[in-house]
Amino acid sequence: MVRRLNFINNSLGLIEDVEVQSDLLNYGSYGVKFTKKANVNFTNEFKKRIIEIFKYFPELHNEIVLVGWISPRGWARGSCCLCSSAFASKPLKISLQPNERNFTIAHEFTHVLQARKKEVLQIPSGERACDIWTLTRLPLELIDDYPSYIGNYPMRKRWDTIKKTVRELAFNAVEIRKTKRQYIVWFEEEVKKLGK
């Protein structure tokens, strides 16, 4: 097994940590693949967190998702190459700043779902929708940051004390969307009430 891993590391430029590489191989020839820049600039601990978050996106386990590096000097914390289902043969790609938070990692994986699994999962496009669906993906203990595109200042200020309630509101918003188009407005109104 280790000999095979060393071959994979050398031929694809993947991570050197055998334990992390073993996690990647659990998905067969699919799963998370780090670009050369990400491999060099991300710590093994950060790579393990990315792989851990990826586990909560089983719809992507039959795909190859490239994970790239964003310079920490820029304003973007994460990005996603939104390749539509028309370009299904192209690899999916997200990019992250080193040591980014779990919520941002999950947010970028949710963008991939928006692009490739929109019809199946009924996830609408857009950043605000992405934040709501991201809240419903991760277990509460892995949500380590507030959403960037929804909510308000009081929510962010009190995040640690209200994140459980905000996450429950996100689940409710997803259900409400089935009958009402204004589910994001409803969600944000409910979040405002938490700040009072």
N, C-alpha and C positions, 0 to 999 in steps of 0.2 A: 504494500500500500504506500509506504513512504517513497519507494523508488518511483512509483507511478506519479505521486504528487510532485516529486522533484522534476520529473519530465514535464508535467503540465506547467509548473512554475517557470521552467526555463523556456519552453516553447511559446507560451502565451503571455509571458511577462506578468503572471498573476502573483498573488501574495505568497510570501515565503512561509508564513505560519501554517504548519501542517494542520492544526486543529481548525483554523478558520477555513482553509482550503477544503478540508473534509466536509464542513458544513455546506460549502458551495456545491460539492459533488452530490449531496443528498438529493438534489433535484435532477440527477442524471446529466444530460448535456444541456439542460436549461437552467435558468436561475440568474443570479447576480454575477456579473463579470466586471471587474474593475479595470478602468483604462490604465495605461502606464503611468500617467501623471497622478491619478488618484492612488494607485498602488504605492507610489513613492511618497506622496504627501499626506496620506491618511495613516494614522496609527492603527495597529492591529485591533486595539480596543474599539476604535471607531468603526472599523470594518465589521467587527462582530456585531455591533449595534445595528448597523445597516442590515445585516443578514437576519438579525432577530426581528426587526420591523418587517422585513420582507415576508416573514412567515405569516403575517396577518393579511397577506394579499394572495390567497391561494389561486385566484383567477389568473395570476401571472406566472404561476409555477411551470407552465408549459411554454413559456416565452424566455428569450434571452433579454435581460435588462442590463444595459451597460450603465455603470456608475462612473461619472467623470468628476473632475476637480474644478472648483471655482476659486480664484484667488481671494484670499481673505481681505484684501484691500478694497474690493468692490462692494457695492451696496446690496447686490443680490445674494441672498442666503442659499437659494436653491433655484433650479430651473429644470424644465422638462422639455425635451424635443417632442412636440405633439405631432407624432406621425399618425395620421388617420388610418382607419381600417383599409382604406384603398392602397396604402403602402405597407400592408401587413408583412411583407417580406423583409422590410428594413428593420434592423434591431431598434428596440426602444432605448431611450437614453434619458437618464436624469443626471444632473450635476449638482454638487454640494460643496459648500465651504468646509474646510476641515473641522471636525468636532462639532458639527451642527447638531441641533437638538432633535430628539425623536419626532416631535410634532412636524418639523420641517421635512424630515426624511419621509414620513408617512404622507404628508401633503403632496410631495412630488410623486410618490407611487400612486396616489389617488388621481393625479393628473393623467398618469398612464392609463388608469382604468377609464377615465373620462374619454380618452382618445380611442382606446381599443375595445372597450366593453360597454360603451354608452348604451346601446340598445338593449343588451342583455340585462344589465344591472340598473338601468333607468337612472343613471347619474347624469344630471344636466351639466353643461359646460360652464365655465366661469370660476373665478377665484373664490367668491363667497360660497358658492355651492360646494366647491372643493373643501373649504374649511369645515363646513357642516358634515359632509360625508367622512372627512378625516377623523372628526371627533367620534364617529360611530365605529371606526375601524379598530382603534387601539384600546386595550384594557386601560382602565383609569390610572393604574400605577405607572404606565409607560407614557402618559400624557404629561410632558415635562415643560410645556410652554403654552401660552395662550395663542389662539388663532390670530393671524395678522390682518385678515380682510373682513372679519365680522366682529361684532361686539362694539364696545366703547371703552373710554378711559376708566370709568369706575370698575368695569369688568376686569380689565387688565390689572388694575391696582389691587383688587381683591382676589385675583385668580386662584391662589392656593386654597382659599376657603370656599369658593363657589364652583370650582371646576367640575365637581361631581354633578351639581345641578345643571350646569351649562351643557354637560355631556348628555344628560337625560333630556334636556330640551332639544338637542340635536336629533336624538332618536325620534322624539315627537314630531319634529319638523319634517323628517323624512316621511313619516306616516301621513302628515297633513298634506304634503306635496301630491299625494295620490288623488286628492280631491280639490285642492286649492293651489293656484299658481303663485300666490303671494306668501308662500311658506317662509321665505327669508325675512320678509317684513314681519311676519308673526314671530319668528325666532328672535329677531332683534328687539321687538317690543317687549317680549318676555325677559330678555336679558337686561333691558333697561330697568325693569321692575326690581331686579335683584340689587341694583345699585342704590335703591331708595331706602 
